[in-house]
Amino acid sequence: MELPDTLRARVDALLVGRPIAQLAEASGRLTRRYRAETRDGALHLNDERAAAAYVAARLPATFAAVHAALQTLAQAMPDLAPASLLDAGAGPGTALWAAAEVFSTLEAAELLEASPAIRAVGERLAEEAFAFRPTWRAADLLADPTGEPADLVTVSYVLDELPPSRIGPLCEALWSRTRRVMLVVEPGTPAGWRRVLAVRDRLLAQGARVAAPCPHEAACPIREPDWCHFARRVARSRIHLRTKGAEVPFEDEKFSYVALVREAPSGRVSRVLAPPRGGSGKVQLKLCRPDGSAGEALVTRREGERFRRARRVEWGDGF
């Protein structure tokens, strides 16, 4: 997965002249805060250095995860044509870029972000990049979580920064602003999955339905130590490699997500929950099914077209 050409060029231009050592130090500090899920009241992206490091080291992976979740949502709801976006905790506008790639119908976007540093970066990256002018608003999600109602509401890689007791009320407030779909994306860790699951359960109780990845509204059939997550391979640019001190030209971003809708999609299909395992004349799939169950399914060559489809599916696809 690569960033859109326009975004990649603007990221490169933004980072020109910045010392790699400075970016690497700030990136390491960010990584430690994210991994520790530090909640000390300070913004992770609290200065220009942290904002630049985020754009260099984290923007590509976050974009890939949100883009993958939106693509799956679009496949589950082919008639979905959102005209407006509300993004809570927008960072540098990652969800805006991903949504604009997936949905050509987008005509307006409101982006809520508390950090002046990353908000300034986002405004610079998005300047005259879209057919409409995004509206950026300084907003503390704990004090002022709402924006204008929108067809698509996104909250990605944000909940891990919030006190657990505030996540539910925030998501209820955002759901009240959702006309059609609310997408929640979190890191693909057991803790990230548990946060997504808690939001799913809370909003189902408010009347929401699930569009993706779950093909049902039943209790999640996955049991710890397993957890529901997906992955997207991300190409690393030269500056990305140097900022992270990496040698491999790609990374695999793992993420958990849920897309909640006002009306359940029709024609639900099972979801592939792990990389398919092939063999001679067979494919082993781990599936979450529309009846609320999850488990392994063996598809063999004798099943004809079903076998041919099983050979083509990937982790996260419908089947």
C-alpha positions in Angstrom: 0.0 0.0 0.0 1.3 3.4 -1.0 0.2 6.9 -0.1 -1.7 8.8 -2.9 0.8 10.5 -5.1 -0.3 14.0 -4.1 -0.1 13.2 -0.4 3.3 11.5 -0.8 4.7 14.5 -2.6 3.4 16.9 0.0 4.8 14.8 2.9 8.2 14.7 1.2 8.1 18.5 0.7 7.1 19.0 4.4 10.1 17.0 5.6 12.7 18.5 3.4 15.6 19.8 5.4 14.6 18.2 8.7 17.5 16.3 10.3 17.0 12.6 10.4 18.4 12.3 13.9 15.8 14.8 15.1 12.9 12.9 13.4 14.2 9.6 14.7 14.4 10.8 18.3 10.9 12.3 18.1 9.6 9.1 16.5 11.1 7.0 19.2 9.5 9.1 21.9 6.1 8.8 20.1 6.5 5.1 19.8 7.2 4.7 23.5 4.1 6.8 24.4 1.8 4.8 22.1 3.1 1.4 23.2 2.7 2.4 26.9 -0.7 3.9 26.2 0.4 6.9 28.2 -2.4 9.1 29.5 -0.8 11.9 31.4 -2.9 14.7 30.0 -0.3 15.8 27.5 -0.9 15.6 23.8 1.2 13.0 22.0 1.7 15.4 19.1 2.4 18.4 21.2 5.1 20.2 19.1 6.4 20.6 15.6 9.0 17.9 16.0 6.5 15.3 17.1 4.1 16.3 14.3 6.9 15.9 11.7 7.9 12.6 13.1 4.4 11.3 13.0 4.0 12.3 9.4 7.3 10.6 8.5 6.9 7.4 10.6 3.2 6.8 11.3 1.0 8.5 8.6 1.6 5.8 6.0 0.6 2.9 8.3 -2.4 4.8 9.7 -3.6 5.7 6.2 -3.3 2.1 5.1 -5.4 0.8 8.0 -8.1 3.4 7.6 -8.2 2.9 3.8 -8.5 -0.9 4.2 -11.4 -0.5 6.7 -13.2 1.9 4.4 -12.7 -0.3 1.4 -14.2 -3.2 3.2 -17.1 -1.0 4.3 -17.7 0.1 0.7 -17.7 -3.5 -0.4 -20.3 -4.4 2.3 -22.4 -1.4 1.4 -22.1 -0.8 -2.4 -24.8 1.9 -2.3 -22.9 3.9 0.3 -22.1 7.4 -1.1 -21.2 9.7 1.8 -21.2 13.4 0.9 -19.9 14.6 4.3 -17.2 13.5 6.8 -16.7 14.3 10.4 -13.3 13.1 11.7 -12.7 13.2 15.5 -9.1 13.4 16.5 -8.1 14.0 12.9 -4.3 14.3 13.4 -2.9 15.4 10.0 -6.1 14.5 8.2 -5.3 10.8 7.5 -9.0 9.7 7.5 -9.9 12.5 5.1 -7.3 11.4 2.6 -8.4 7.8 2.9 -12.1 8.6 2.6 -11.5 10.8 -0.5 -9.7 7.9 -2.1 -12.5 5.4 -1.4 -15.5 7.7 -1.9 -15.5 10.1 -4.8 -18.9 11.4 -3.5 -17.3 13.3 -0.6 -18.2 17.0 -0.8 -17.4 18.3 2.7 -15.3 17.4 5.7 -15.0 18.7 9.3 -11.9 17.7 11.2 -11.6 18.0 15.0 -8.1 18.1 16.4 -6.8 19.4 19.7 -3.1 19.7 18.8 -2.2 23.0 17.1 1.0 21.4 15.7 -0.5 18.5 13.9 -3.5 20.5 12.9 -1.2 23.0 11.1 0.5 20.1 9.3 -2.8 18.7 8.3 -4.1 22.0 6.9 -0.8 22.4 4.9 -1.0 18.9 3.5 -4.7 19.3 2.5 -4.4 22.8 1.0 -6.3 22.9 -2.4 -5.9 19.1 -2.6 -9.7 18.4 -2.8 -12.6 19.7 -4.7 -13.9 21.2 -1.5 -12.3 23.0 1.4 -12.1 21.0 4.6 -13.0 22.7 7.8 -10.5 22.3 10.6 -11.6 23.0 14.2 -9.6 23.0 17.4 -11.5 20.6 19.7 -10.7 18.8 22.9 -12.7 15.5 22.4 -13.3 15.1 26.1 -14.7 18.6 26.5 -16.2 19.3 23.0 -16.6 16.0 21.1 -19.3 17.0 18.6 -19.3 18.6 15.2 -21.9 19.0 12.5 -23.8 15.8 11.6 -22.2 13.9 8.8 -22.8 10.8 6.6 -19.5 9.3 7.7 -18.0 9.8 11.1 -14.5 8.5 11.8 -12.5 8.1 15.0 -9.2 6.4 14.2 -6.2 5.7 16.5 -7.6 8.0 19.1 -9.3 5.9 21.8 -6.0 4.5 23.1 -5.1 8.1 24.2 -8.3 8.6 26.3 -9.2 7.6 29.8 -11.2 4.4 29.5 -14.2 5.9 31.4 -14.5 8.6 28.7 -14.5 6.4 25.6 -18.2 5.3 25.9 -19.7 8.8 26.3 -17.5 10.2 23.5 -18.6 7.4 21.1 -22.2 7.9 22.0 -21.8 11.7 21.3 -20.2 10.9 17.9 -22.9 8.3 17.1 -25.5 11.0 17.7 -23.8 13.0 14.8 -23.8 10.0 12.5 -26.2 10.0 9.6 -25.1 6.7 8.1 -21.8 5.2 9.2 -19.4 5.5 12.1 -16.0 3.9 11.7 -13.7 3.2 14.7 -10.2 2.0 14.0 -7.6 1.1 16.7 -4.2 -0.6 16.8 -4.5 -4.3 16.1 -3.5 -5.3 19.6 -5.5 -7.2 22.2 -6.1 -4.0 24.0 -7.1 -2.2 20.8 -9.6 -5.0 20.0 -11.1 -4.8 23.4 -11.7 -1.0 23.0 -13.3 -1.6 19.6 -15.5 -4.4 21.1 -16.6 -2.2 23.9 -17.7 0.5 21.5 -19.5 -2.1 19.4 -21.4 -3.4 22.4 -22.3 0.1 23.6 -23.6 1.3 20.3 -25.5 -1.9 19.5 -27.4 -1.1 22.7 -28.2 2.3 21.1 -29.7 0.6 18.1 -26.6 0.5 15.8 -26.0 -2.3 13.3 -22.7 -3.6 12.1 -21.5 -3.3 8.5 -18.0 -4.6 8.9 -16.0 -6.6 9.8 -18.6 -8.6 11.7 -21.3 -10.1 9.5 -23.8 -10.1 12.5 -24.8 -8.2 15.7 -24.4 -11.2 18.0 -21.9 -11.3 20.8 -18.3 -11.6 19.4 -17.4 -15.3 19.1 -13.7 -14.7 19.4 -12.2 -15.6 22.8 -8.9 -14.5 24.3 -6.0 -15.0 24.0 -7.2 -14.8 20.4 -8.4 -11.4 19.1 -10.0 -10.0 16.0 -7.6 -7.9 13.9 -6.4 -7.4 10.3 -3.2 -6.3 8.6 -2.1 -4.2 5.6 1.4 -4.2 4.2 2.8 -0.6 3.9 5.7 0.5 1.6 8.3 2.5 3.4 9.8 5.5 1.7 13.5 6.4 2.1 12.8 8.9 4.8 10.4 6.5 6.5 13.2 3.9 6.6 15.7 6.3 8.0 13.4 7.8 10.6 12.6 4.3 12.0 16.2 3.0 11.6 14.7 0.2 9.5 16.2 -1.9 6.7 13.1 -3.8 5.4 11.3 -1.7 2.8 7.9 -2.5 4.2 6.0 -3.0 7.4 2.7 -4.8 8.3 0.3 -2.5 10.1 -2.1 -4.5 12.3 -5.4 -2.9 13.1 -8.9 -3.6 14.6 -12.0 -1.8 13.6 -15.8 -1.7 13.4 -18.1 0.1 11.1 -21.5 0.8 12.7 -24.5 1.8 10.6 -28.1 2.9 11.0 -29.4 0.1 8.8 -27.9 -3.3 8.5 -26.4 -4.1 5.0 -28.1 -6.9 3.0 -26.4 -10.0 1.7 -24.0 -10.5 4.5 -21.1 -12.9 4.0 -18.5 -14.5 6.3 -15.3 -12.6 7.1 -11.8 -14.2 6.8 -10.2 -13.6 10.1 -6.6 -14.9 9.4 -4.3 -15.5 6.5 -5.7 -18.4 4.5 -3.6 -21.6 4.6 -3.3 -23.5 1.4 -2.4 -27.0 0.6 -2.6 -29.5 -2.2 -6.2 -29.2 -3.4 -7.5 -27.5 -0.3 -7.7 -24.1 1.5 -8.2 -23.7 5.2 -10.1 -20.5 6.2 -10.8 -19.0 9.6 -14.2 -17.4 9.3 -16.6 -15.2 11.3 -20.1 -16.2 10.0 -23.4 -14.4 9.7 -25.0 -16.8 12.2 -22.7 -15.4 14.9 -20.2 -18.3 15.0 -16.5 -18.4 14.2 -14.3 -21.3 13.3 -12.2 -23.1 10.7 -13.6 -24.1 7.3 -11.9 -26.5 4.9 -12.6 -25.9 1.2 -11.5 -28.5 -1.2 -11.0 -28.7 -4.9 -14.1 -30.9 -5.4 -16.2 -27.8 -4.4 -15.4 -26.2 -7.7 -16.2 -22.5 -7.9 -16.2 -22.2 -4.1 -12.6 -23.6 -4.0 -11.5 -21.2 -6.7 -12.9 -18.2 -4.7 -11.2 -19.6 -1.5 -7.9 -19.5 -3.3 -8.3 -15.9 -4.1 -9.4 -14.5 -0.8 -7.1 -12.7 1.6 -7.1 -11.9 5.3 -10.0 -9.5 5.9 -12.0 -10.3 2.8 -15.6 -11.4 2.7 -16.3 -15.0 1.7 
